[in-house]
């Protein structure tokens, strides 16, 4: 396995790479190798997006989608009185 040294990394790029590595919970070396592999086509980038909220869904439902959802959750509003008689 080869060892390489990268020169000419300015402070801004170095800080950006460190932040990316920290946010992804990996070492700087692991991040650099992954980025190089993806850029050269040796590894395919994962297409799974990680979201921390539902912003990507806002405004995407059609009226039919909404109607189907409301129909699907209707049973959740029903109370089974037999269970609550105890």
Biopython code that builds the backbone (N, CA, C, O; Angstrom):
import numpy as np
from Bio.PDB.StructureBuilder import StructureBuilder

atoms = [
    (1, "UNK", "N", (0.850, -1.171, 0.000)),
    (1, "UNK", "CA", (0.000, 0.000, 0.000)),
    (1, "UNK", "C", (0.897, 1.236, 0.000)),
    (1, "UNK", "O", (1.864, 1.314, 0.758)),
    (2, "UNK", "N", (0.568, 2.185, -0.846)),
    (2, "UNK", "CA", (1.392, 3.386, -0.992)),
    (2, "UNK", "C", (1.017, 4.450, 0.034)),
    (2, "UNK", "O", (-0.113, 4.506, 0.520)),
    (3, "UNK", "N", (1.993, 5.285, 0.345)),
    (3, "UNK", "CA", (1.774, 6.450, 1.190)),
    (3, "UNK", "C", (2.047, 7.682, 0.344)),
    (3, "UNK", "O", (3.061, 7.748, -0.351)),
    (4, "UNK", "N", (1.141, 8.665, 0.400)),
    (4, "UNK", "CA", (1.297, 9.887, -0.384)),
    (4, "UNK", "C", (1.159, 11.097, 0.523)),
    (4, "UNK", "O", (0.499, 11.040, 1.560)),
    (5, "UNK", "N", (1.788, 12.187, 0.121)),
    (5, "UNK", "CA", (1.694, 13.447, 0.841)),
    (5, "UNK", "C", (1.035, 14.468, -0.066)),
    (5, "UNK", "O", (1.407, 14.595, -1.233)),
    (6, "UNK", "N", (0.076, 15.186, 0.450)),
    (6, "UNK", "CA", (-0.575, 16.261, -0.312)),
    (6, "UNK", "C", (0.010, 17.590, 0.123)),
    (6, "UNK", "O", (0.095, 17.883, 1.316)),
    (7, "UNK", "N", (0.416, 18.395, -0.856)),
    (7, "UNK", "CA", (0.940, 19.734, -0.556)),
    (7, "UNK", "C", (-0.018, 20.763, -1.119)),
    (7, "UNK", "O", (-0.799, 20.474, -2.025)),
    (8, "UNK", "N", (0.051, 21.957, -0.579)),
    (8, "UNK", "CA", (-0.730, 23.063, -1.117)),
    (8, "UNK", "C", (-2.151, 23.146, -0.585)),
    (8, "UNK", "O", (-2.992, 23.828, -1.173)),
    (9, "UNK", "N", (-2.428, 22.472, 0.504)),
    (9, "UNK", "CA", (-3.756, 22.561, 1.121)),
    (9, "UNK", "C", (-3.785, 23.827, 1.964)),
    (9, "UNK", "O", (-3.075, 23.939, 2.964)),
    (10, "UNK", "N", (-4.618, 24.783, 1.546)),
    (10, "UNK", "CA", (-4.682, 26.042, 2.287)),
    (10, "UNK", "C", (-5.500, 25.869, 3.566)),
    (10, "UNK", "O", (-6.143, 24.839, 3.771)),
    (11, "UNK", "N", (-5.466, 26.879, 4.409)),
    (11, "UNK", "CA", (-6.147, 26.805, 5.713)),
    (11, "UNK", "C", (-7.646, 26.598, 5.577)),
    (11, "UNK", "O", (-8.249, 25.860, 6.356)),
    (12, "UNK", "N", (-8.251, 27.251, 4.583)),
    (12, "UNK", "CA", (-9.704, 27.130, 4.401)),
    (12, "UNK", "C", (-10.083, 25.702, 4.038)),
    (12, "UNK", "O", (-11.015, 25.142, 4.615)),
    (13, "UNK", "N", (-9.366, 25.106, 3.084)),
    (13, "UNK", "CA", (-9.647, 23.729, 2.682)),
    (13, "UNK", "C", (-9.378, 22.774, 3.837)),
    (13, "UNK", "O", (-10.160, 21.852, 4.071)),
    (14, "UNK", "N", (-8.289, 22.982, 4.555)),
    (14, "UNK", "CA", (-7.965, 22.118, 5.693)),
    (14, "UNK", "C", (-9.077, 22.160, 6.735)),
    (14, "UNK", "O", (-9.485, 21.119, 7.251)),
    (15, "UNK", "N", (-9.565, 23.347, 7.044)),
    (15, "UNK", "CA", (-10.638, 23.486, 8.032)),
    (15, "UNK", "C", (-11.919, 22.826, 7.549)),
    (15, "UNK", "O", (-12.611, 22.165, 8.323)),
    (16, "UNK", "N", (-12.235, 23.002, 6.275)),
    (16, "UNK", "CA", (-13.443, 22.398, 5.699)),
    (16, "UNK", "C", (-13.377, 20.877, 5.781)),
    (16, "UNK", "O", (-14.353, 20.230, 6.159)),
    (17, "UNK", "N", (-12.232, 20.309, 5.428)),
    (17, "UNK", "CA", (-12.059, 18.854, 5.486)),
    (17, "UNK", "C", (-12.161, 18.345, 6.918)),
    (17, "UNK", "O", (-12.772, 17.305, 7.165)),
    (18, "UNK", "N", (-11.570, 19.066, 7.857)),
    (18, "UNK", "CA", (-11.649, 18.662, 9.266)),
    (18, "UNK", "C", (-13.090, 18.684, 9.761)),
    (18, "UNK", "O", (-13.512, 17.783, 10.486)),
    (19, "UNK", "N", (-13.840, 19.703, 9.376)),
    (19, "UNK", "CA", (-15.239, 19.799, 9.794)),
    (19, "UNK", "C", (-16.074, 18.682, 9.174)),
    (19, "UNK", "O", (-16.918, 18.091, 9.848)),
    (20, "UNK", "N", (-15.842, 18.391, 7.894)),
    (20, "UNK", "CA", (-16.557, 17.289, 7.243)),
    (20, "UNK", "C", (-16.271, 15.970, 7.950)),
    (20, "UNK", "O", (-17.189, 15.198, 8.228)),
    (21, "UNK", "N", (-15.012, 15.717, 8.238)),
    (21, "UNK", "CA", (-14.633, 14.478, 8.913)),
    (21, "UNK", "C", (-15.301, 14.391, 10.285)),
    (21, "UNK", "O", (-15.828, 13.343, 10.662)),
    (22, "UNK", "N", (-15.276, 15.485, 11.019)),
    (22, "UNK", "CA", (-15.889, 15.499, 12.349)),
    (22, "UNK", "C", (-17.396, 15.262, 12.259)),
    (22, "UNK", "O", (-17.948, 14.470, 13.023)),
    (23, "UNK", "N", (-18.060, 15.946, 11.329)),
    (23, "UNK", "CA", (-19.510, 15.797, 11.168)),
    (23, "UNK", "C", (-19.906, 14.383, 10.757)),
    (23, "UNK", "O", (-20.983, 13.904, 11.111)),
    (24, "UNK", "N", (-19.035, 13.725, 10.012)),
    (24, "UNK", "CA", (-19.328, 12.372, 9.554)),
    (24, "UNK", "C", (-18.806, 11.309, 10.509)),
    (24, "UNK", "O", (-19.036, 10.116, 10.310)),
    (25, "UNK", "N", (-18.107, 11.747, 11.538)),
    (25, "UNK", "CA", (-17.615, 10.815, 12.552)),
    (25, "UNK", "C", (-16.513, 9.898, 12.041)),
    (25, "UNK", "O", (-16.416, 8.744, 12.457)),
    (26, "UNK", "N", (-15.679, 10.417, 11.132)),
    (26, "UNK", "CA", (-14.576, 9.622, 10.592)),
    (26, "UNK", "C", (-13.284, 10.412, 10.723)),
    (26, "UNK", "O", (-13.294, 11.616, 10.977)),
    (27, "UNK", "N", (-12.175, 9.709, 10.544)),
    (27, "UNK", "CA", (-10.884, 10.395, 10.588)),
    (27, "UNK", "C", (-10.691, 11.196, 9.306)),
    (27, "UNK", "O", (-11.357, 10.961, 8.298)),
    (28, "UNK", "N", (-9.775, 12.137, 9.369)),
    (28, "UNK", "CA", (-9.443, 12.937, 8.197)),
    (28, "UNK", "C", (-8.910, 12.046, 7.080)),
    (28, "UNK", "O", (-9.217, 12.268, 5.909)),
    (29, "UNK", "N", (-8.118, 11.049, 7.433)),
    (29, "UNK", "CA", (-7.582, 10.123, 6.445)),
    (29, "UNK", "C", (-8.699, 9.331, 5.760)),
    (29, "UNK", "O", (-8.703, 9.182, 4.538)),
    (30, "UNK", "N", (-9.646, 8.825, 6.557)),
    (30, "UNK", "CA", (-10.764, 8.060, 6.003)),
    (30, "UNK", "C", (-11.584, 8.928, 5.054)),
    (30, "UNK", "O", (-11.970, 8.480, 3.975)),
    (31, "UNK", "N", (-11.849, 10.169, 5.455)),
    (31, "UNK", "CA", (-12.599, 11.086, 4.609)),
    (31, "UNK", "C", (-11.857, 11.331, 3.297)),
    (31, "UNK", "O", (-12.451, 11.256, 2.222)),
    (32, "UNK", "N", (-10.567, 11.621, 3.386)),
    (32, "UNK", "CA", (-9.770, 11.912, 2.184)),
    (32, "UNK", "C", (-9.767, 10.719, 1.228)),
    (32, "UNK", "O", (-9.943, 10.887, 0.022)),
    (33, "UNK", "N", (-9.568, 9.522, 1.765)),
    (33, "UNK", "CA", (-9.575, 8.329, 0.915)),
    (33, "UNK", "C", (-10.928, 8.130, 0.239)),
    (33, "UNK", "O", (-10.993, 7.809, -0.948)),
    (34, "UNK", "N", (-12.014, 8.324, 1.001)),
    (34, "UNK", "CA", (-13.346, 8.162, 0.417)),
    (34, "UNK", "C", (-13.583, 9.176, -0.697)),
    (34, "UNK", "O", (-14.089, 8.824, -1.763)),
    (35, "UNK", "N", (-13.215, 10.443, -0.452)),
    (35, "UNK", "CA", (-13.402, 11.474, -1.469)),
    (35, "UNK", "C", (-12.592, 11.181, -2.724)),
    (35, "UNK", "O", (-13.079, 11.386, -3.836)),
    (36, "UNK", "N", (-11.370, 10.708, -2.558)),
    (36, "UNK", "CA", (-10.522, 10.371, -3.705)),
    (36, "UNK", "C", (-11.103, 9.183, -4.467)),
    (36, "UNK", "O", (-11.153, 9.191, -5.697)),
    (37, "UNK", "N", (-11.540, 8.166, -3.735)),
    (37, "UNK", "CA", (-12.135, 6.992, -4.395)),
    (37, "UNK", "C", (-13.384, 7.369, -5.182)),
    (37, "UNK", "O", (-13.571, 6.909, -6.309)),
    (38, "UNK", "N", (-14.242, 8.207, -4.593)),
    (38, "UNK", "CA", (-15.460, 8.638, -5.286)),
    (38, "UNK", "C", (-15.122, 9.466, -6.518)),
    (38, "UNK", "O", (-15.723, 9.280, -7.576)),
    (39, "UNK", "N", (-14.157, 10.384, -6.386)),
    (39, "UNK", "CA", (-13.785, 11.271, -7.485)),
    (39, "UNK", "C", (-13.166, 10.510, -8.654)),
    (39, "UNK", "O", (-13.316, 10.909, -9.809)),
    (40, "UNK", "N", (-12.470, 9.415, -8.352)),
    (40, "UNK", "CA", (-11.820, 8.647, -9.412)),
    (40, "UNK", "C", (-12.697, 7.522, -9.948)),
    (40, "UNK", "O", (-12.312, 6.815, -10.879)),
    (41, "UNK", "N", (-13.880, 7.362, -9.355)),
    (41, "UNK", "CA", (-14.794, 6.321, -9.813)),
    (41, "UNK", "C", (-14.498, 4.951, -9.242)),
    (41, "UNK", "O", (-15.111, 3.968, -9.659)),
    (42, "UNK", "N", (-13.574, 4.859, -8.296)),
    (42, "UNK", "CA", (-13.262, 3.572, -7.684)),
    (42, "UNK", "C", (-14.311, 3.135, -6.675)),
    (42, "UNK", "O", (-14.456, 1.942, -6.410)),
    (43, "UNK", "N", (-15.024, 4.061, -6.124)),
    (43, "UNK", "CA", (-16.158, 3.768, -5.236)),
    (43, "UNK", "C", (-17.323, 4.613, -5.701)),
    (43, "UNK", "O", (-17.160, 5.779, -6.062)),
    (44, "UNK", "N", (-18.486, 4.021, -5.689)),
    (44, "UNK", "CA", (-19.682, 4.778, -6.033)),
    (44, "UNK", "C", (-20.167, 5.492, -4.788)),
    (44, "UNK", "O", (-20.153, 4.932, -3.692)),
    (45, "UNK", "N", (-20.591, 6.722, -4.964)),
    (45, "UNK", "CA", (-21.132, 7.500, -3.845)),
    (45, "UNK", "C", (-22.478, 6.917, -3.448)),
    (45, "UNK", "O", (-23.304, 6.596, -4.302)),
    (46, "UNK", "N", (-22.687, 6.785, -2.160)),
    (46, "UNK", "CA", (-23.968, 6.307, -1.665)),
    (46, "UNK", "C", (-25.042, 7.324, -2.007)),
    (46, "UNK", "O", (-24.853, 8.528, -1.837)),
    (47, "UNK", "N", (-26.163, 6.827, -2.486)),
    (47, "UNK", "CA", (-27.241, 7.721, -2.887)),
    (47, "UNK", "C", (-28.247, 7.962, -1.764)),
    (47, "UNK", "O", (-29.232, 8.677, -1.948)),
    (48, "UNK", "N", (-28.000, 7.373, -0.625)),
    (48, "UNK", "CA", (-28.895, 7.551, 0.497)),
    (48, "UNK", "C", (-28.628, 8.896, 1.161)),
    (48, "UNK", "O", (-27.521, 9.164, 1.629)),
    (49, "UNK", "N", (-29.634, 9.716, 1.194)),
    (49, "UNK", "CA", (-29.507, 11.017, 1.850)),
    (49, "UNK", "C", (-29.965, 10.889, 3.301)),
    (49, "UNK", "O", (-30.978, 10.252, 3.590)),
    (50, "UNK", "N", (-29.225, 11.488, 4.183)),
    (50, "UNK", "CA", (-29.596, 11.486, 5.596)),
    (50, "UNK", "C", (-30.201, 12.839, 5.922)),
    (50, "UNK", "O", (-29.575, 13.880, 5.722)),
    (51, "UNK", "N", (-31.423, 12.810, 6.425)),
    (51, "UNK", "CA", (-32.123, 14.038, 6.773)),
    (51, "UNK", "C", (-32.372, 14.067, 8.268)),
    (51, "UNK", "O", (-32.578, 13.029, 8.899)),
    (52, "UNK", "N", (-32.351, 15.255, 8.821)),
    (52, "UNK", "CA", (-32.613, 15.417, 10.250)),
    (52, "UNK", "C", (-33.959, 16.088, 10.496)),
    (52, "UNK", "O", (-34.301, 16.411, 11.633)),
    (53, "UNK", "N", (-34.708, 16.293, 9.440)),
    (53, "UNK", "CA", (-36.028, 16.903, 9.561)),
    (53, "UNK", "C", (-36.866, 16.457, 8.362)),
    (53, "UNK", "O", (-36.434, 15.610, 7.580)),
    (54, "UNK", "N", (-38.036, 17.015, 8.222)),
    (54, "UNK", "CA", (-38.933, 16.626, 7.136)),
    (54, "UNK", "C", (-39.052, 17.699, 6.061)),
    (54, "UNK", "O", (-39.992, 17.678, 5.267)),
    (55, "UNK", "N", (-38.103, 18.640, 6.026)),
    (55, "UNK", "CA", (-38.155, 19.723, 5.050)),
    (55, "UNK", "C", (-38.202, 19.222, 3.615)),
    (55, "UNK", "O", (-38.836, 19.848, 2.764)),
    (56, "UNK", "N", (-37.542, 18.104, 3.333)),
    (56, "UNK", "CA", (-37.509, 17.586, 1.964)),
    (56, "UNK", "C", (-38.876, 17.100, 1.510)),
    (56, "UNK", "O", (-39.099, 16.929, 0.311)),
    (57, "UNK", "N", (-39.799, 16.874, 2.443)),
    (57, "UNK", "CA", (-41.136, 16.407, 2.094)),
    (57, "UNK", "C", (-42.155, 17.538, 1.985)),
    (57, "UNK", "O", (-43.229, 17.351, 1.413)),
    (58, "UNK", "N", (-41.830, 18.687, 2.520)),
    (58, "UNK", "CA", (-42.787, 19.799, 2.570)),
    (58, "UNK", "C", (-43.230, 20.191, 1.164)),
    (58, "UNK", "O", (-42.409, 20.480, 0.293)),
    (59, "UNK", "N", (-44.535, 20.194, 0.966)),
    (59, "UNK", "CA", (-45.094, 20.640, -0.298)),
    (59, "UNK", "C", (-44.999, 19.635, -1.427)),
    (59, "UNK", "O", (-45.209, 19.996, -2.585)),
    (60, "UNK", "N", (-44.685, 18.369, -1.121)),
    (60, "UNK", "CA", (-44.504, 17.390, -2.194)),
    (60, "UNK", "C", (-45.720, 16.501, -2.414)),
    (60, "UNK", "O", (-45.790, 15.803, -3.426)),
    (61, "UNK", "N", (-46.676, 16.508, -1.496)),
    (61, "UNK", "CA", (-47.838, 15.642, -1.648)),
    (61, "UNK", "C", (-48.852, 16.251, -2.604)),
    (61, "UNK", "O", (-49.076, 17.462, -2.617)),
    (62, "UNK", "N", (-49.455, 15.387, -3.395)),
    (62, "UNK", "CA", (-50.575, 15.811, -4.235)),
    (62, "UNK", "C", (-51.845, 15.714, -3.384)),
    (62, "UNK", "O", (-51.808, 15.199, -2.267)),
    (63, "UNK", "N", (-52.948, 16.200, -3.905)),
    (63, "UNK", "CA", (-54.224, 16.083, -3.186)),
    (63, "UNK", "C", (-54.592, 14.616, -3.005)),
    (63, "UNK", "O", (-55.170, 14.237, -1.987)),
    (64, "UNK", "N", (-54.258, 13.793, -3.993)),
    (64, "UNK", "CA", (-54.540, 12.361, -3.890)),
    (64, "UNK", "C", (-53.704, 11.720, -2.784)),
    (64, "UNK", "O", (-54.191, 10.860, -2.051)),
    (65, "UNK", "N", (-52.437, 12.144, -2.666)),
    (65, "UNK", "CA", (-51.575, 11.631, -1.595)),
    (65, "UNK", "C", (-52.156, 11.972, -0.227)),
    (65, "UNK", "O", (-52.199, 11.130, 0.670)),
    (66, "UNK", "N", (-52.598, 13.207, -0.081)),
    (66, "UNK", "CA", (-53.165, 13.630, 1.194)),
    (66, "UNK", "C", (-54.425, 12.842, 1.521)),
    (66, "UNK", "O", (-54.611, 12.395, 2.653)),
    (67, "UNK", "N", (-55.289, 12.672, 0.524)),
    (67, "UNK", "CA", (-56.531, 11.921, 0.736)),
    (67, "UNK", "C", (-56.227, 10.480, 1.131)),
    (67, "UNK", "O", (-56.869, 9.937, 2.030)),
    (68, "UNK", "N", (-55.269, 9.866, 0.479)),
    (68, "UNK", "CA", (-54.901, 8.486, 0.799)),
    (68, "UNK", "C", (-54.343, 8.390, 2.214)),
    (68, "UNK", "O", (-54.643, 7.442, 2.939)),
    (69, "UNK", "N", (-53.532, 9.367, 2.606)),
    (69, "UNK", "CA", (-52.982, 9.374, 3.958)),
    (69, "UNK", "C", (-54.085, 9.524, 4.992)),
    (69, "UNK", "O", (-54.134, 8.775, 5.968)),
    (70, "UNK", "N", (-54.963, 10.484, 4.780)),
    (70, "UNK", "CA", (-56.057, 10.702, 5.743)),
    (70, "UNK", "C", (-56.929, 9.450, 5.868)),
    (70, "UNK", "O", (-57.362, 9.096, 6.964)),
    (71, "UNK", "N", (-57.180, 8.793, 4.751)),
    (71, "UNK", "CA", (-57.972, 7.558, 4.782)),
    (71, "UNK", "C", (-57.236, 6.462, 5.560)),
    (71, "UNK", "O", (-57.846, 5.721, 6.331)),
    (72, "UNK", "N", (-55.937, 6.371, 5.352)),
    (72, "UNK", "CA", (-55.138, 5.328, 6.009)),
    (72, "UNK", "C", (-55.071, 5.510, 7.524)),
    (72, "UNK", "O", (-54.966, 4.523, 8.252)),
    (73, "UNK", "N", (-55.128, 6.753, 8.015)),
    (73, "UNK", "CA", (-55.002, 6.982, 9.459)),
    (73, "UNK", "C", (-56.343, 7.154, 10.159)),
    (73, "UNK", "O", (-56.373, 7.383, 11.369)),
    (74, "UNK", "N", (-57.437, 7.053, 9.443)),
    (74, "UNK", "CA", (-58.762, 7.174, 10.071)),
    (74, "UNK", "C", (-58.952, 6.223, 11.256)),
    (74, "UNK", "O", (-59.491, 6.644, 12.280)),
    (75, "UNK", "N", (-58.530, 4.958, 11.156)),
    (75, "UNK", "CA", (-58.734, 4.042, 12.294)),
    (75, "UNK", "C", (-58.055, 4.499, 13.586)),
    (75, "UNK", "O", (-58.462, 4.086, 14.671)),
    (76, "UNK", "N", (-57.041, 5.331, 13.488)),
    (76, "UNK", "CA", (-56.356, 5.792, 14.691)),
    (76, "UNK", "C", (-57.231, 6.712, 15.538)),
    (76, "UNK", "O", (-56.967, 6.891, 16.727)),
    (77, "UNK", "N", (-58.255, 7.290, 14.949)),
    (77, "UNK", "CA", (-59.149, 8.179, 15.682)),
    (77, "UNK", "C", (-60.272, 7.423, 16.384)),
    (77, "UNK", "O", (-60.989, 8.005, 17.198)),
    (78, "UNK", "N", (-60.434, 6.149, 16.088)),
    (78, "UNK", "CA", (-61.520, 5.370, 16.685)),
    (78, "UNK", "C", (-61.100, 4.841, 18.054)),
    (78, "UNK", "O", (-59.964, 4.402, 18.238)),
    (79, "UNK", "N", (-62.033, 4.887, 19.018)),
    (79, "UNK", "CA", (-61.772, 4.394, 20.362)),
    (79, "UNK", "C", (-62.574, 3.119, 20.556)),
    (79, "UNK", "O", (-63.781, 3.096, 20.313)),
    (80, "UNK", "N", (-61.916, 2.074, 20.988)),
    (80, "UNK", "CA", (-62.575, 0.812, 21.260)),
    (80, "UNK", "C", (-63.111, 0.883, 22.694)),
    (80, "UNK", "O", (-62.365, 0.702, 23.657)),
    (81, "UNK", "N", (-64.381, 1.144, 22.815)),
    (81, "UNK", "CA", (-64.979, 1.324, 24.152)),
    (81, "UNK", "C", (-64.946, 0.039, 24.983)),
    (81, "UNK", "O", (-64.981, 0.115, 26.212)),
    (82, "UNK", "N", (-64.881, -1.124, 24.360)),
    (82, "UNK", "CA", (-64.806, -2.380, 25.097)),
    (82, "UNK", "C", (-63.521, -2.465, 25.912)),
    (82, "UNK", "O", (-63.511, -3.003, 27.020)),
    (83, "UNK", "N", (-62.465, -1.941, 25.366)),
    (83, "UNK", "CA", (-61.181, -1.986, 26.077)),
    (83, "UNK", "C", (-61.215, -1.072, 27.291)),
    (83, "UNK", "O", (-60.569, -1.364, 28.298)),
    (84, "UNK", "N", (-61.961, 0.037, 27.216)),
    (84, "UNK", "CA", (-61.935, 1.046, 28.267)),
    (84, "UNK", "C", (-63.021, 0.848, 29.327)),
    (84, "UNK", "O", (-63.178, 1.710, 30.192)),
    (85, "UNK", "N", (-63.767, -0.242, 29.296)),
    (85, "UNK", "CA", (-64.840, -0.481, 30.276)),
    (85, "UNK", "C", (-64.309, -0.940, 31.625)),
    (85, "UNK", "O", (-65.022, -0.832, 32.623)),
    (86, "UNK", "N", (-63.125, -1.429, 31.689)),
    (86, "UNK", "CA", (-62.594, -2.021, 32.910)),
    (86, "UNK", "C", (-62.563, -1.028, 33.972)),
    (86, "UNK", "O", (-62.145, -1.331, 35.089)),
]
sb = StructureBuilder()
sb.init_structure("model")
sb.init_model(0)
sb.init_chain("A")
sb.init_seg("    ")
for serial, (resi, resn, name, xyz) in enumerate(atoms, 1):
    if name == "N":
        sb.init_residue(resn, " ", resi, " ")
    sb.init_atom(name, np.array(xyz, "f"), 0.0, 1.0, " ", f" {name:<3s}", serial, name[0])
structure = sb.get_structure()
